[in-house]
Each structure stands twice: as C-alpha cells, then as structure tokens.
Amino acid sequence: MRQAFYYAAASSTQRERVCSGRFNEKTSYGQELLNCIDHSAPEIRDGIVFDGLSFWLRNEMLTTTTTQTLFTALNQILSTTNKDPNNFAQPFAALILAEVIRVDRISPYLTDIQRQDVVNTGTHYMISIDDYRGFDDTVGWRHAVAHSADLLLQLTLNKQITASLLQQLLAAISTQVVAKHGHFYHYGEPKKTGEACTAVILV
C-alpha cells in the first residue's frame, strides 16, 4: 500500500491536488503524507510531503486536531533514535515541524508543556547532528543543520517561549555555528544558524 501511495504522490495530477488543497479528507491525507517523509525521491519527500503540508498549514486548511496530530508524530520522529539509514526522516521532520510550530506562533494551540517538550526535542537534535550532507543531485536535500535552525527560529519567534527556553535554544544553535569534525559548510547553513541566533538576541 505504501508503494502505491508513492506512485500516486509522484504524479503531476496528485501534486496539483495536494498544492491546491482540493481534498475532502485533508486530515487523513495529511497524516498519510508523513509516511513518505523518508522517501529517497526528492520530488516526493520535498515536492509533495513538505510542499503539501506547508501549503495547508500556512493557509489554515488543517484543523487544530490534525495539526496537533502532526506535532506529536513529528516530535516523536525527531526525539527517537534515527531508524532511517539514509537520514532523510529526521531532517525533514525538523523542517515540517517548523511549519507546525509557525502555526502555534501565529495562533497558539500548544500547551506550555508541549512547548517545553519541543524545545527539548529540537535542541537535543540540533546538538546531536553530525551528518552534514546538504544537497545531492540524485536524492536532493538532507540539510539537517539548516532545517533544525528553521525549527529553532520559529520557536524563538514564538511569544509563548520563556526566557529560560530562549537561552536553551541559543545554547543549542551555538553548538553548530562551527561544524564538527572539521567540516566546512557549503549549503547556506551559517545564514540559517545566524538568523536563529539573531532572533534570540533581538527578542
């Protein structure tokens, strides 16, 4: 069934339907999209999963219940041991979770405990990153540091985040300003971490 969904998702007609939101069952379909978060084809992982969910979230086309469900699922992917040998799932969980947190920044729906939980998850993940693969011509983006910085930026901009949590976010971002193991950034990571750091300072 999952393979059938991949082929359906890859079609141009399906892409148009996702991006236009012409689905009567966006709730179940939105959750189903997360099953493809680790797909090796960038046109599915990035072009369908991320683009579709981002469009729906930014245009307020998902219910609060569905957004909460996405929050729980993505937070779990990011907080558990990575089971994806290709390391697509967690970087894209961070990127999509940034969109979910953006919704809370604009129209709060999370509890203080949930915000603390996602700050813990996001900062722990950022600190733990040691896979610095960015873009590949065949499989597209991983970009773990940049995607995590997007998540931490959205948390930083959230007025519900306390001063102590802001310090936790800043400490985590600072661990990746210079990459581990002598790696040099090539795909705009310093810009992303810089934006997140600046946001904390300006709050």
C-alpha positions as CSV (number, residue, x, y, z in Angstrom):
1,M,0.0,0.0,0.0
2,R,2.8,2.4,0.8
3,Q,4.5,1.9,-2.6
4,A,1.2,2.5,-4.3
5,F,0.9,5.8,-2.4
6,Y,4.4,6.8,-3.5
7,Y,3.5,6.3,-7.2
8,A,0.2,8.2,-6.7
9,A,2.0,11.0,-4.9
10,A,4.6,11.3,-7.7
11,S,2.0,12.0,-10.4
12,S,1.5,15.6,-11.7
13,T,-2.2,15.4,-11.0
14,Q,-1.7,14.4,-7.4
15,R,0.9,17.2,-7.0
16,E,-1.7,19.7,-8.2
17,R,-4.4,18.4,-6.0
18,V,-2.1,18.5,-2.9
19,C,-1.0,22.0,-3.5
20,S,-4.4,23.3,-4.4
21,G,-5.9,21.6,-1.3
22,R,-8.8,20.0,-3.3
23,F,-9.1,17.0,-1.0
24,N,-12.2,16.3,1.1
25,E,-10.1,14.3,3.6
26,K,-7.1,16.6,4.2
27,T,-7.0,15.3,7.8
28,S,-6.2,11.7,7.0
29,Y,-4.2,12.5,3.9
30,G,-2.0,15.0,5.8
31,Q,-1.2,12.2,8.3
32,E,-0.6,9.8,5.5
33,L,2.0,12.2,3.9
34,L,4.2,11.7,6.9
35,N,4.6,8.0,5.9
36,C,6.7,9.3,2.9
37,I,9.0,11.6,4.9
38,D,11.9,9.2,4.4
39,H,11.3,8.6,0.7
40,S,14.5,8.7,-1.4
41,A,12.9,10.6,-4.2
42,P,13.1,14.3,-3.7
43,E,10.0,15.0,-5.8
44,I,8.0,13.1,-3.2
45,R,9.8,13.9,0.0
46,D,10.3,17.6,-0.7
47,G,7.9,18.3,-3.6
48,I,4.9,16.5,-2.2
49,V,5.3,15.9,1.5
50,F,6.8,19.2,2.5
51,D,5.2,21.4,-0.1
52,G,1.7,19.9,0.5
53,L,1.8,20.2,4.3
54,S,3.4,23.6,4.3
55,F,0.7,24.9,1.9
56,W,-2.1,23.5,4.0
57,L,-0.6,24.8,7.3
58,R,0.2,28.3,6.0
59,N,-3.3,28.6,4.5
60,E,-5.0,27.4,7.7
61,M,-6.6,24.4,5.8
62,L,-6.0,21.9,8.6
63,T,-7.9,21.6,11.8
64,T,-6.3,22.1,15.2
65,T,-6.7,18.4,15.9
66,T,-4.9,17.5,12.8
67,T,-2.1,20.0,13.5
68,Q,-1.8,18.6,17.0
69,T,-1.5,15.1,15.5
70,L,1.2,16.2,13.1
71,F,3.0,17.9,16.1
72,T,3.0,14.7,18.1
73,A,4.2,12.5,15.2
74,L,7.0,14.8,14.1
75,N,8.2,15.4,17.6
76,Q,8.4,11.7,18.1
77,I,10.4,11.2,14.9
78,L,12.8,13.8,15.9
79,S,13.2,12.7,19.5
80,T,13.7,9.0,19.0
81,T,16.8,7.1,17.7
82,N,17.2,7.6,13.9
83,K,16.0,4.5,12.1
84,D,16.4,5.8,8.6
85,P,19.8,4.7,7.2
86,N,19.6,7.4,4.5
87,N,18.9,10.1,7.1
88,F,16.0,11.8,5.4
89,A,13.3,11.3,8.0
90,Q,14.7,13.5,10.9
91,P,15.9,16.5,8.8
92,F,12.6,16.7,7.1
93,A,10.7,16.1,10.4
94,A,12.5,19.2,11.7
95,L,11.6,21.2,8.6
96,I,7.9,20.3,8.7
97,L,7.8,20.7,12.5
98,A,9.0,24.3,11.9
99,E,5.8,24.8,9.9
100,V,3.7,23.2,12.6
101,I,5.3,25.5,15.2
102,R,4.8,28.5,13.0
103,V,1.0,27.9,13.3
104,D,1.4,28.0,17.1
105,R,3.4,31.2,16.9
106,I,0.5,32.9,14.9
107,S,-2.5,31.2,16.6
108,P,-1.4,29.4,19.8
109,Y,-2.8,25.9,20.3
110,L,0.0,24.1,22.1
111,T,0.3,23.9,25.9
112,D,3.3,25.2,27.8
113,I,4.3,21.6,28.5
114,Q,4.2,20.8,24.8
115,R,6.4,23.9,24.0
116,Q,8.9,22.8,26.6
117,D,8.9,19.3,25.1
118,V,9.5,20.5,21.5
119,V,12.3,22.9,22.7
120,N,13.9,19.9,24.4
121,T,13.5,17.8,21.3
122,G,14.7,20.5,18.9
123,T,17.7,21.5,20.9
124,H,18.8,17.9,21.6
125,Y,18.5,17.1,17.9
126,M,20.5,20.2,16.9
127,I,23.3,19.4,19.3
128,S,23.4,15.8,18.2
129,I,23.8,16.4,14.4
130,D,26.9,15.1,12.9
131,D,25.6,14.3,9.4
132,Y,26.4,17.4,7.3
133,R,25.3,16.2,3.9
134,G,23.4,19.0,2.2
135,F,22.3,18.6,-1.4
136,D,22.8,15.6,-3.6
137,D,22.0,15.7,-7.4
138,T,20.2,12.3,-7.2
139,V,18.4,12.3,-3.8
140,G,18.1,16.0,-3.1
141,W,18.3,17.6,0.3
142,R,19.1,16.4,3.8
143,H,20.4,19.7,5.3
144,A,19.9,18.7,8.9
145,V,21.5,21.8,10.5
146,A,19.6,24.3,8.3
147,H,16.3,22.5,8.8
148,S,16.9,22.4,12.5
149,A,17.7,26.1,12.5
150,D,14.4,26.8,10.8
151,L,12.7,24.9,13.7
152,L,14.6,26.8,16.4
153,L,13.9,30.1,14.7
154,Q,10.2,29.5,14.8
155,L,10.4,28.6,18.4
156,T,12.5,31.7,19.1
157,L,9.9,34.0,17.5
158,N,7.1,32.4,19.5
159,K,6.0,34.9,22.2
160,Q,4.9,32.0,24.4
161,I,8.5,30.8,24.8
162,T,10.1,31.8,28.1
163,A,13.4,33.5,28.7
164,S,15.0,30.3,30.0
165,L,13.8,28.4,26.9
166,L,15.3,31.1,24.7
167,Q,18.7,30.5,26.4
168,Q,18.3,26.8,25.8
169,L,17.7,27.5,22.1
170,L,20.7,29.8,21.8
171,A,23.0,27.3,23.5
172,A,21.9,24.6,21.1
173,I,22.3,26.8,18.0
174,S,25.8,27.8,19.1
175,T,27.0,24.2,19.1
176,Q,26.6,24.1,15.3
177,V,27.9,27.6,14.4
178,V,31.1,25.7,13.6
179,A,30.5,22.2,12.3
180,K,32.0,19.1,14.0
181,H,34.9,17.0,12.7
182,G,36.5,19.9,10.7
183,H,33.6,20.0,8.2
184,F,33.0,23.2,6.2
185,Y,29.5,24.3,5.5
186,H,28.6,24.6,1.8
187,Y,24.8,25.0,1.6
188,G,23.9,28.2,3.5
189,E,23.9,26.7,7.0
190,P,25.7,29.7,8.6
191,K,22.9,32.0,7.3
192,K,20.3,29.8,8.9
193,T,22.0,29.5,12.2
194,G,22.8,33.2,12.1
195,E,19.2,34.1,11.6
196,A,18.2,32.0,14.6
197,C,20.9,33.4,16.8
198,T,20.0,37.0,15.8
199,A,16.3,36.3,16.6
200,V,17.2,35.2,20.1
201,I,19.3,38.3,20.7
202,L,16.6,40.6,19.4
203,V,13.8,39.1,21.4
